[in-house]
Every structure is written in structure tokens, then in C-alpha cells.
Amino acid sequence: MKSLIFYGILICLGIYSCTTNQGNNEDNIHFKLTKEITASDSIEIEKVYNIFNPVYIVSSNDSIWIVVGDETSEMVYLLDRSGKYEAKGIRLGKGPNEVLEINSIHHVAGRTVVYDARKGELSGVFRADSSLFLVPLASRLRLQDDAFMLPDGKVLSMPVMGGYSYALLDKDGNVIDSLDYYPPKPDGVTEQAHSLACTGTAALMSKHGRFARTLAYDGAIDFFSLDKSLLKHISRQEEFGMDYSVIDAGQPVPTFSETTRMGYWSLTASDDVFYALFSDEPALEGSDCYREIHAFTSEGALLCKYLPNHELSSIAVRPDNSTLYGIGISDNESVVLYVYDLSDND
């Protein structure tokens, strides 16, 4: 379910011969606290709501938003906090309330926003009765890996190519500050190929002026600050470093190597804790299902390793840390929304 901008291309290219560049395989993170968690509820969203291929999920205090990856008539579903269906909408296309694709969804300061990289647009998602509609918020953001709007109207963007890896933009798209930070690259890889490999998922903790990001091919999470409109890398928690191969497709292109591990995925944030799925299984053998959830403070300090009783492909958390939602597959191969009550695990 890692639907990154270049992800499909890289998988296809990965069937050809390539040069292996193995990263550092020494595990470095050691959580002092590990908790097993059991789902308090489960909803078969595939059977009940026809949600077949969820790729992203975010949560607010009272809602759950799910983006599906198929070219279906509706791409975004809204459920209440218990998992009951409320609304759906947003289609593929070039017209109003349509997107060319959805590359990310974030819920920041009471507003849910989707990013369409091909159209280069950030749009708020709003509800009218049982339907969802879009309100454009920012444009001229084409082919970023991710972008989302901050509470003050500024935009945090993450370019795939171009002189820096993070940029803070004003409402007119002017660069206020930028940051040229990339995790260490495997030996022998060019800077251009490495920038193509640095795509992933990000989460914002707006109350603390912090955000975090994890990348494809990487077994780490990087933590950043947004203090006084300045971008700064503050810490990195690494199980293992970036590990991928490069092939020649007219230009150097990253793809999986035989030693690439799944690493971190589906990064999400409450008001004060970052959570992410983790697996150290080989990426070429993995099922995109994860057995661990790692939790970190706003500064990136270790908090807890959670072991859910179901394999999960994506997660979201309520702002108050009371409930964690996970998407998984049931024993009868149906897509399920699992509900974990974290307050019972304090």
C-alpha cells in the first residue's frame, strides 16, 4: 500500500538486474517498554461499506477519514469515531470535486486536506450531508512527494527533485525557508538517485511545531522543528539505514535490492506522540503488513513498542492518544478496521 509517486515504477523496474547497495544492518533502537494490545472492536469495512483498497487513514477527535487506491467512483470515506459510515465522495477527473490522484491526506488544526501531486493542488475536504466535496487551498505544488497546510496558512512541501528536500512556503508559494537534509545514502549512489529514493510519509504535530518523516528503503524516522518559520532537523531514530539498488533507466533510478527491508510506514501523530508501523522483513518478500507500532515523543525520544494482535497495513491515532485505528485483513480475507483502546494500556 506504499503508493508513493515513483513506487509503481520502481517495482516494475525491480524485475531487471541491478546493482546492490547494502546499508548498515546494525539495529540501534531498543525500547525499554513493550506492550501487547488487543483490538476492542473491528468493522469489516470491505463487506459493510465496500471499502476494498484503503491506502491512507487519518483520525480527528470525532472522525476517521479513509482514502482508497482503486479507480472507484468515490475515493474518500468519512466514518465517525466508532467506525460508522457517514459520507463519501471525491472522484478521479479534472472537474470540481475531482482529483487526478490523492498522494496524501492530513488532518491539521481541525481541517482535513488532501494533496494531488499531478494537479499540484492542496484541497480541504468538507462534508455536505452524506457527500464530501473539495475546496482548493493552494496550487502550483506539482510533483511534490507530499505537501500539507499548516494552521497559519503556510505550506510545508517536500520536493522530490530540486536543491532542497523540505520547503516552507507562504500563501503565494514563495519560499520562506528550505532545508537540504537527506539520510545517509548507500555507497556508490549518486545524489540525484538518492533524492529520487527519498519519498515516504510525514506527520505533523502542530501544537509543538514538530513534524516527522519516514522514507522508502529506510529503517528510520527523522524528526524536525518548525520553530519561528525555520526548518530544522532535530533527531533521527534508526533501526537500520537506507538500503536500495540503482538501475539505469535513462537516468539512475532506485529500486528494491535483495537486502532491502520494509522499515517504517504509515506515520501518524497525536497531539504529543508520533506512531509508525515497523517491520524488518525483506521488502521483496513482505506482504505490506506490519506487526509492530513504534511510538516517539515530539522530539523523537523513544516511548513504547506496541505489538497489536493483528497485522496492519496503515494506522491513525486520535489527538488525545485514547484510540488507535488500524487497517488489516481478517482471516476470511476481508478488509477490516481494527480499534485499539490505548487508554487501557497506560
N, C-alpha and C positions, 0 to 999 in steps of 0.2 A: 503494500500500500504506500510505498515511498514514491509518491507522484511528484518528483522534482522536475524542473524544466528539462533537464537533459537525461532523466532517468531511463526513459524508454529507449532512447538512442544508445545509451551505454550498455544496456542489457543485450540489445541486438548486436552491437559491436563486440561484445564479450565472447561470442562464439568463435571468433577468429583468434589466431595465435597472437601472443602479446608478450611484452617484457615485464617480468615480475619485479616489483619493488616492495620489499617487505619492510614494514615499520617496526617499531620497538614493541615486542610482545611481552614485556615485563609488566605484570599487573601492579598498580600502585595504590588503588583505593581500598581502604579497609574500614568498613563501617563497624563501629562498636555496638550499634543497635540494629537488630534484625527482628522483624515482626511478620508472622503469618497472618494474612487477612482473608476472611471468607465473605463472599457476596451475601448481602442481606436480602437482595431481590434480583430478579432477572426478567427481562422483557424480550421476547422473541420478535425483534423489530422487523425481521425479514417476513415472517408469516403474518404479523398483525398489521404492519404499516407498509409492506412491500419495499423496505429499505434493504437492497441487496448488496451494495458495494460501498459501504461508508469508508471514506478516506481521511476525513478530518472531523474532530468533535471539539467543541468548546462549551463552557458552562458559565452561567451567571448565578446570582443568588436564587433565581426562580425559574431558570430556563436551561434547556440543553439544545444546542444547535449542531446539526449533523450535515456534512456535505458528502454527497455520493459521487462516485467517479464514473459511472456509466453515462452514456448519452441518453438519459431518460428525459421525460417531459418536465420533471421538476428536479432540481439539483440540491436544494437546501430544505431541510426539515426542521421544524421547531417543536420540541416536546417540553412539557412542564418539568419541574424538578423531580417528580416521581416517575417520569418516563412516559407520560400520557401524551398522545398526539394532540397538537394544537393547530399547526398550519404548515404549509409547504409552498414552494414557488421557485422562481428564477430558472430560466431556460437557456439553452445554448442558442446563440444567434447574435445579430448585430443591432437589434432594436432595443427599445426601452424594456427594462426588467430582464435583459438578456446579457449573457457573458460569452466570450469566446472560450474561456476556461476559468476555473477557480483554482488559484495556486495556493491560497491560504485563507484562513478565517481566524479573526481575533476578536475577543470581547474586551474592550478597554473603556473604563470610565462610563459604564452603562450603555455603551454602544457597540453593536456587532458590525464588523466591517469585513468585506471580502476583497481580495486582490486578484485582478485579472491581468496577468503579465502580458498577454498578447495584445490586449486592448490598451494596456498601460494605465489602468484606472483603479482607484480605490473607491468603493461604494459602501454606504451604510445599508444594512438590511433591516427593513421595518415590516410590521405586521398590520394588515387590514382584514379583520375578521379571520377567516381561515386561509388567507393568501399572504404571501410575502412579496415585497417589492423593493427595488433598489433606488437609492438616492446618491448620485455621483458626488464624491467629496474631494477628490484630487485626481489629476490626469497627468499626462506626459511622464509616465513611470514605466515605460515599456521594457520588457525583458529583464526585470529585476528578479533575483531569486525570491525575494519577499519584500513587502513594504506594509507598514501599518501606521495608522494615525494616532498621535499622542493626544492626551487630554487637552493640551493647549492649542491644538490645530496643526502643530508641526508634523512632519512625516519622517519616520525612520525608514530608510531604504537600504537594501543590501544588493548592490550590483554584482552581476556575475563577472563582467569584464569592465575594466576601466581604471585605473590608477589608485583605487582605494576599495576597501571591502565593506565599509559602512559609511552612510552619509545622513546627516540631519538637515532636512530641507524646510524652508519656510513655505507659506501657503501658495507662493508663486513659483515654487520649485527651485529657488536659489539655495545654494549650499551654504549652510551656516557653519557646519563643522564636518570634517571627514576623518576617518580612521583607516590606516593601512595596516591591518592586523590579519595574519593568516597563521594557522597552526603549522608546526614544523612539517616540511614536505618529505616524502620518501627520497632516498638517494637517487640522483640521476634524473629527476623530474624537473622540467622547465617551470619557470614562474607562470607562464601562460597556461600550461596544462594544470598546474596546481590551482590556479584561480577557477578553472572550469570544474575542478573536483570539489571546491568549497561551496556546495549547495546543501541546504538542510532545513531544519525547523527552528523557529525562535519563539520566545515567550517574553512578555513584558510584565514587570511588577511596577506599575505606575506610581503607587504610593511611596515607594522607596527610590524612584528614579533609577531602577535597575532593569536590565534585560539579559537574557542568556540565549545561547545558540549551540546547537549540535549539528554536525555535518555528516554527510555520507562518507563512508570509508573510515570514520573516526570513532574511537572509543573514548571520547572525552566530551566535556561540556565547558564552554568558555563563558565567563561572566563579565558584564560590562556595566558602566555607570553612565548616566545622562545628566550629571550634575551641572547646573548653570549653563545648559545648552552646549556642553562639551562632552564629547565621546571619549571614553577611556576604558581600556581593558584592565580588569582588576584581578582576575584569577582564572585558573584552569584546573579542573579536576579530571585526571586522565587515568582510565583503566589501561588503555593502550593507544598508541599514536596512529596517525593516518597511514593506511596501507592499501595501495591500489596499484594497478598496472596501467601502462600507457600504450596505445596503438596509434598508428599513422592513418588518419582518415582525411588526408589533405592538410591536416594540422594535428598536433598531438592531442589525443582525446583520452581521458581517464576511463577506466572500466574496472570491474572486479578482477582481482587476482585469486589464485587458489588459496591464499592465506588471509584474504580479507574477511574480517569478522563483522557481524551485524552492528555491534556497537549500540549507540543511543538513538532513540527515536521518540516521536510524539511528546515533545517537551511542552509542559504546561505550567501555569503559575497560579497560586492563590495570592492573597494579599501579602504574604510574607514567606512562602515556601515555593521552590521550584521542584517539579516532579518530572521524571522521564522514564520511559521504558528502557530496559537494557538487556542485551544478550551477547555472549561471547562466542556463539555458534558461528561456523563458517557461513558467509553470506550466500555462497553458491549452493549450499545445502539447506539453508534456513527456510522457514515457512512464513516469514514476516509475522510470526507470533512470538511474544516475549513472556518470560517467566519471572522477571524482576522489575520492580519500580524503585528507583533511587531518588531520595529527597535531599535537597540542599537549602541552605539559608540564602537570603538575598545577596550575601557576599560570596557565596559559593562554598561555605563550610559544610562538612558532612553532617547529615542529620540521621537518616534511617534508610535501611534497605527493607522494602516490603516484598513479601512473597505471596502474591494472590493465588487463590485456589483455582484459577482458570488462566490459560494462555490468552494474552491480549494483543491486539494489533494497534490500538490507539487509546488514549486516556484523556480525561479532562477532570478538573477539580473545582469545587465551589470556592469562592473567595475566602470563606471562613475556615477552610480545611475540614469541614464536617463530613463531606461526602466526595468520594472519588468515583467517577464513571469510567467503565472500560468496555471496549468493543471486543467481542470474541466470537468463537464458533462453538456451538453446542455439539453434543455427541451425535445428534442427528443431522449435522452439517448445516444448521440454520444460524444466521447471524443474530447475535444476542447482545443486548445492552445489560451489562452487569453493574450493580450498585453496591459500593463498599462504604460502610459507615465507619469512617476513620475516628470518630469521637469515641467509639467503643474500644479503640486500640491505644488510647493515650496512656 
